[in-house]
Protein backbone atom coordinates (compact mmCIF):
# COMPACT_ATOMS: atom_id res chain seq x y z
CA UNK A 1 0.00 0.00 0.00
CA UNK A 2 1.52 3.31 -1.03
CA UNK A 3 1.08 6.26 1.32
CA UNK A 4 1.19 8.83 -1.51
CA UNK A 5 -1.88 7.33 -3.23
CA UNK A 6 -4.01 6.38 -0.21
CA UNK A 7 -2.94 8.61 2.70
CA UNK A 8 -6.25 8.47 4.57
CA UNK A 9 -6.46 4.68 4.57
CA UNK A 10 -2.82 4.34 5.62
CA UNK A 11 -3.40 6.72 8.50
CA UNK A 12 -6.40 4.66 9.65
CA UNK A 13 -4.31 1.48 9.65
CA UNK A 14 -1.47 3.09 11.57
CA UNK A 15 -3.87 4.35 14.21
CA UNK A 16 -5.83 1.12 14.61
CA UNK A 17 -3.04 -1.46 14.47
CA UNK A 18 -1.09 -2.03 17.69
CA UNK A 19 2.69 -1.98 17.48
CA UNK A 20 4.38 -5.35 17.88
CA UNK A 21 6.04 -6.07 21.15
CA UNK A 22 9.80 -6.27 21.17
CA UNK A 23 11.47 -9.64 21.64
CA UNK A 24 11.93 -10.17 25.37
CA UNK A 25 13.56 -13.53 26.26
CA UNK A 26 13.28 -12.83 30.00
CA UNK A 27 9.47 -12.90 29.65
CA UNK A 28 9.44 -15.55 26.90
CA UNK A 29 7.96 -13.07 24.43
CA UNK A 30 8.84 -13.67 20.78
CA UNK A 31 6.35 -11.80 18.57
CA UNK A 32 5.93 -13.25 15.06
CA UNK A 33 8.84 -15.64 15.56
CA UNK A 34 9.55 -19.29 15.00
CA UNK A 35 11.28 -20.48 18.17
CA UNK A 36 13.45 -23.53 18.93
CA UNK A 37 14.71 -25.34 22.01
CA UNK A 38 16.71 -28.58 22.35
CA UNK A 39 14.97 -31.86 23.10
CA UNK A 40 16.11 -34.22 25.86
CA UNK A 41 18.19 -37.18 24.61
CA UNK A 42 17.57 -36.63 20.87
CA UNK A 43 19.32 -33.23 20.80
CA UNK A 44 22.16 -34.68 22.87
CA UNK A 45 22.95 -36.91 19.90
CA UNK A 46 21.85 -34.59 17.07
CA UNK A 47 22.07 -30.97 18.22
CA UNK A 48 20.35 -29.62 15.12
CA UNK A 49 17.14 -31.44 16.12
CA UNK A 50 14.77 -29.77 18.57
CA UNK A 51 11.26 -28.68 19.51
CA UNK A 52 9.72 -25.63 17.83
CA UNK A 53 6.78 -23.28 18.21
CA UNK A 54 5.50 -20.00 16.84
CA UNK A 55 4.85 -16.65 18.53
CA UNK A 56 1.63 -14.64 18.38
CA UNK A 57 1.75 -10.92 17.71
CA UNK A 58 1.92 -10.28 21.47
CA UNK A 59 4.89 -12.65 21.75
CA UNK A 60 3.09 -15.55 23.45
CA UNK A 61 4.43 -18.89 22.17
CA UNK A 62 2.19 -21.63 20.80
CA UNK A 63 3.52 -25.15 20.30
CA UNK A 64 1.99 -28.51 19.41
CA UNK A 65 2.95 -30.52 22.48
CA UNK A 66 0.85 -33.67 22.44
CA UNK A 67 -2.35 -35.34 21.23
CA UNK A 68 -5.09 -32.73 20.79
CA UNK A 69 -3.02 -30.21 22.74
CA UNK A 70 -1.47 -26.90 21.71
CA UNK A 71 0.50 -25.42 24.59
CA UNK A 72 0.02 -21.67 25.15
CA UNK A 73 2.63 -19.50 26.88
CA UNK A 74 4.53 -22.44 28.36
CA UNK A 75 7.06 -23.67 25.82
CA UNK A 76 7.09 -27.42 26.39
CA UNK A 77 10.79 -28.27 26.62
CA UNK A 78 12.15 -25.17 28.31
CA UNK A 79 13.31 -21.68 27.43
CA UNK A 80 13.76 -20.61 23.82
CA UNK A 81 17.33 -21.05 22.64
CA UNK A 82 17.03 -19.91 19.03
CA UNK A 83 14.53 -17.94 16.96
CA UNK A 84 13.74 -16.50 13.55
CA UNK A 85 11.52 -13.44 13.35
CA UNK A 86 9.14 -13.55 10.39
CA UNK A 87 8.45 -10.40 8.37
CA UNK A 88 4.70 -9.86 8.17
CA UNK A 89 5.29 -7.96 4.93
CA UNK A 90 6.11 -11.32 3.33
CA UNK A 91 2.80 -12.83 4.49
CA UNK A 92 -0.68 -12.50 2.98
CA UNK A 93 -2.12 -10.64 5.94
CA UNK A 94 -3.06 -7.06 6.75
CA UNK A 95 -2.31 -5.00 9.86
CA UNK A 96 -6.05 -4.41 10.44
CA UNK A 97 -7.75 -5.60 13.65
CA UNK A 98 -9.27 -9.10 13.40
CA UNK A 99 -12.86 -7.87 13.24
CA UNK A 100 -12.25 -5.26 10.51
CA UNK A 101 -12.63 -6.11 6.82
CA UNK A 102 -12.18 -3.68 3.96
CA UNK A 103 -14.73 -5.29 1.64
CA UNK A 104 -16.90 -8.38 1.09
CA UNK A 105 -14.22 -10.09 -1.00
CA UNK A 106 -11.67 -9.89 1.82
CA UNK A 107 -14.28 -11.12 4.30
CA UNK A 108 -14.96 -14.11 2.06
CA UNK A 109 -11.26 -14.96 1.79
CA UNK A 110 -10.80 -14.92 5.55
CA UNK A 111 -13.92 -16.98 6.22
CA UNK A 112 -12.97 -19.55 3.57
CA UNK A 113 -9.50 -19.95 5.11
CA UNK A 114 -7.74 -18.92 1.88
CA UNK A 115 -6.44 -15.76 3.46
CA UNK A 116 -6.11 -14.45 7.01
CA UNK A 117 -6.78 -10.89 8.02
CA UNK A 118 -4.12 -10.83 10.73
CA UNK A 119 -1.22 -12.91 11.96
CA UNK A 120 -3.19 -14.01 15.03
CA UNK A 121 -6.21 -15.00 12.90
CA UNK A 122 -4.02 -17.57 11.14
CA UNK A 123 -2.55 -18.90 14.40
CA UNK A 124 -6.01 -19.12 15.97
CA UNK A 125 -7.32 -21.16 13.04
CA UNK A 126 -4.30 -23.48 13.11
CA UNK A 127 -4.56 -23.96 16.87
CA UNK A 128 -8.21 -24.95 16.57
CA UNK A 129 -7.30 -27.52 13.92
CA UNK A 130 -4.41 -29.03 15.86
CA UNK A 131 -6.48 -29.34 19.01
CA UNK A 132 -8.15 -32.19 17.11
CA UNK A 133 -4.95 -33.80 15.80
CA UNK A 134 -3.21 -36.90 17.14
CA UNK A 135 0.45 -36.21 17.93
CA UNK A 136 3.08 -38.47 16.39
CA UNK A 137 6.74 -37.48 16.47
CA UNK A 138 7.30 -39.03 13.03
CA UNK A 139 4.18 -37.96 11.12
CA UNK A 140 2.43 -35.09 12.97
CA UNK A 141 4.65 -33.08 15.25
CA UNK A 142 5.62 -29.55 16.29
CA UNK A 143 7.31 -28.87 12.92
CA UNK A 144 4.08 -29.81 11.13
CA UNK A 145 2.20 -27.29 13.29
CA UNK A 146 4.58 -24.45 12.50
CA UNK A 147 4.68 -25.32 8.78
CA UNK A 148 0.88 -25.34 8.74
CA UNK A 149 0.83 -21.86 10.29
CA UNK A 150 3.31 -20.50 7.73
CA UNK A 151 1.18 -21.91 4.92
CA UNK A 152 -1.95 -20.29 6.33
CA UNK A 153 -0.03 -17.01 6.51
CA UNK A 154 1.23 -17.66 2.96
CA UNK A 155 4.68 -16.64 4.14
CA UNK A 156 6.83 -16.32 1.01
CA UNK A 157 3.88 -17.75 -0.97
CA UNK A 158 3.57 -20.90 1.18
CA UNK A 159 4.90 -24.36 0.35
CA UNK A 160 6.28 -24.92 3.86
CA UNK A 161 6.93 -28.36 5.30
CA UNK A 162 8.90 -29.96 8.12
CA UNK A 163 12.13 -30.03 6.09
CA UNK A 164 12.31 -26.41 4.94
CA UNK A 165 11.08 -25.12 8.33
CA UNK A 166 13.92 -27.00 10.04
CA UNK A 167 16.37 -25.72 7.42
CA UNK A 168 15.19 -22.13 7.94
CA UNK A 169 15.89 -22.37 11.66
CA UNK A 170 19.24 -24.07 11.12
CA UNK A 171 20.48 -21.45 8.64
CA UNK A 172 18.76 -18.28 9.82
CA UNK A 173 18.12 -18.89 13.51
CA UNK A 174 19.56 -16.40 15.99
CA UNK A 175 20.74 -17.53 19.40
CA UNK A 176 19.04 -15.85 22.35
CA UNK A 177 22.40 -15.60 24.15
CA UNK A 178 25.65 -17.49 24.67
CA UNK A 179 24.14 -19.57 27.47
CA UNK A 180 21.49 -20.85 25.06
CA UNK A 181 24.17 -21.99 22.62
CA UNK A 182 26.03 -23.77 25.41
CA UNK A 183 22.79 -25.42 26.59
CA UNK A 184 22.17 -26.71 23.07
CA UNK A 185 25.64 -28.04 22.29
CA UNK A 186 27.33 -28.95 25.59
CA UNK A 187 25.44 -32.25 26.09
CA UNK A 188 26.34 -33.29 22.52
CA UNK A 189 30.03 -32.47 23.04
CA UNK A 190 30.14 -34.46 26.29
CA UNK A 191 28.36 -37.49 24.83
CA UNK A 192 30.45 -37.31 21.65
CA UNK A 193 33.72 -37.32 23.61
CA UNK A 194 32.54 -40.18 25.82
CA UNK A 195 31.32 -42.10 22.78
CA UNK A 196 34.56 -41.65 20.85
CA UNK A 197 36.61 -42.59 23.90
CA UNK A 198 34.81 -45.82 24.67
CA UNK A 199 33.09 -46.68 21.39
CA UNK A 200 35.44 -45.38 18.73
CA UNK A 201 34.36 -46.13 15.17
CA UNK A 202 31.27 -48.03 16.35
CA UNK A 203 29.92 -44.92 18.03
CA UNK A 204 30.56 -42.81 14.93
CA UNK A 205 28.81 -45.40 12.77
CA UNK A 206 25.80 -45.39 15.08
CA UNK A 207 25.66 -41.58 15.12
CA UNK A 208 25.84 -41.30 11.32
CA UNK A 209 23.26 -44.06 10.88
CA UNK A 210 20.88 -42.40 13.37
CA UNK A 211 21.25 -39.00 11.65
CA UNK A 212 20.69 -40.45 8.17
CA UNK A 213 17.71 -42.48 9.35
CA UNK A 214 16.00 -39.50 10.99
CA UNK A 215 16.73 -36.97 8.25
CA UNK A 216 15.96 -39.50 5.52
CA UNK A 217 12.59 -40.31 7.09
CA UNK A 218 11.43 -36.71 6.93
CA UNK A 219 12.85 -36.03 3.47
CA UNK A 220 11.20 -39.13 2.02
CA UNK A 221 7.98 -38.54 3.93
CA UNK A 222 7.83 -34.94 2.71
CA UNK A 223 8.92 -35.17 -0.92
CA UNK A 224 8.43 -38.81 -1.99
CA UNK A 225 5.38 -39.98 -0.05
CA UNK A 226 3.22 -36.87 0.01
CA UNK A 227 0.51 -36.59 2.68
CA UNK A 228 2.38 -39.16 4.75
CA UNK A 229 3.54 -36.37 7.06
CA UNK A 230 0.45 -34.43 8.11
CA UNK A 231 0.43 -30.65 7.90
N, C-alpha and C positions, 0 to 999 in steps of 0.2 A: 504494500500500500504506500503510495507516494504522498508525502505531506503537502507538496505544492499543488496537487490536483484535488485533494479531498481534506482540507485543513480542519473542517468542522468535525468530520467523522473521526479523524485521528485524535483530535482533542478529547472527544468523548471516550475513546478507548483508553487513552492515557489516564483520564480521571477515574474511570470505573475499574480498571484492572489493578489489583494489588501488586506491589513490587515483590519479586521473589526474595525469600530469605537468603542470607548468605550461608555458605557451608560452615557448619559449626560442629566439628567432631566431638567436642566435649559434651554436647547435648544430643549427639547422634542425629544431627539434622543435615541431610544431603538433598537439597531441592533439585528435582529433575536430573537425578544421577542414577547410574547403574553402580551398585556397590558390591564389594567382594570381601569375603573373610575366609581364612583357611578352615578346612574340615579336619576333625580328629582322625588320626590314623592314615587316611587316604592322602592328605596333603603332606604328611610326614614322609611319604614315599615319592609323591609327585607334587611338588610345591606349586605347580601351575594350575592344579585342580583345587576348586573351592566351592563355597556356597555363595549365591548371589541374590540380590533383591533390587528393587527400584524405588526411588524416592518420589513422593508426591510433591506438589508445588510448595507446600509448607515444610518440606524436608523430612517428613515422617516416612520411614522405610516400610515397604510391604515386601514380604517374601513367602513363597509357597513352601510350607514347612512340613506338610504331612497330608494324609488323606482328608480331602474336603476342608482343608484348613489353610488360610492365608494369614500369616502372622502380621500384626500391625504394631509398629513402634516398639518392637522387641526382637531385634535381629537374632535369628535362631542360634547361630553358633558363635556369638560374641561380637565384639566391637568391629566396626568396619576397618579394614586394613588398606583397601585400595578402592578407587572410584573413578568413574568417567562421567563428567557432566555433559548432558545432551543439550544441544542447541534447539530451542523450540522453533527457531526460524527454519529448521530443516524438517519440521513435522507439519502434517496437514491439520493444524489446529489454529484457533484464533485466541487472542488475549481477552476475549469477552467473558463476562461471568457466565456460569453454566446455564442459567435460566434465560439468557438473552440470545435471540436469534435475529439475524439481519433480514431474512426473508423466508418464505415458505420452502424454497428449494433447500436452503441450509438446514432448516428444521427437519426436512425429510431425510437428508443425508445422515444427520445425527441419530435420528430415531431408527433408521435402517441399519445402523452400525457401520456404514461405509465411511463415515467421517465423524470425528469427535470435535465438539466445540472447544473444549479445553483439555489440557493435559490430564487433569484429575477426572474428567468425564471418561477418558479412555481407561485409566487405572481402575476406576469404579466398575466399569463394565467387565474388565478382565478379572477383577477380584470376585465378582458375582459368579462368573463362569467357573473359576477354579475352586470355588467353595463347593462345587459339585463334581470335582475330579478326583480320581483315585491316584495317590502318589506312588510313583515307581521310579527309583533312582536311575534306571536304565531307559525308561520310555516316556516318563512324564514327571519332570523334576523342576527344580528352581530355575534352570536355564530356559526350559520350555515356557515358564510363566513370563520371564522377562522378554523373551523373543516374541511372545504373543502380544505383550504390551507395545513393543516397538512396532509391530505390524499394524496394530490398531491405530497407533499414532502416525503411521506411514512415515516413520523416520527414514530419511534418505530413500523414499519411495518403497519402503517395505522390503520383503524378501528375507527377513531375519529368521535364523534358526539357532540351534544350540551351538553349532560349530562357529559361525561367524560372530555370535555374541561373545563366546569364550575368547576368540581371537582378538576382538575389539578390546576386551579388558586386558589381555596379555600385552598387546602392543601399545595401547593408549592409556592404560590405567595409571593414575597418579597415587603414590603412597601417601597415606595420611601423615605419617612422620617416620622417623628412623626406627622407633620402637616397633611400629607395625611391620616394617620390613624384616626386622630381627625375629619377630613372632612368627612370621610366615616361613622363614628359611632356616632358622636355627635347629628345629627338630629334624629337618631333612639332612642337614650337615652332620648332626650327631649320629643319626641312624646310618647315613652313608659311610661315615668313618668306621663305625662299629661293624657294618656289613662287609666292608672291604677288608678290614683287619681279620675277621674270623671266617668270612665266606669267600673272599677273593673273587675269582671269575664266576663262581656259581651265583653269588649275590648280584653281580652285574648282569648276568644272563636273566635272572629273575626280574630285575628292575626294568630292563629293556622289554622283556616279554609282557610284563604288566602294563607298561606305558603303551606299547603297540596294541595290546588287546583292548584297552579302554578307549584310546583315541580312535582305533579302527572301528570299534562298535558304533561310535557316534557318527563317524564319517559315512560308514556304510548305511546306517539307519537313517541318515539325513538325505544323502544324495542317491543312493542305490535302491533302497526300499522305502519309498516315500509313503508318508502317513503311518510308518511304523513307530516313529517318535512323535508323540502327540503335542501339538502346539495349541 
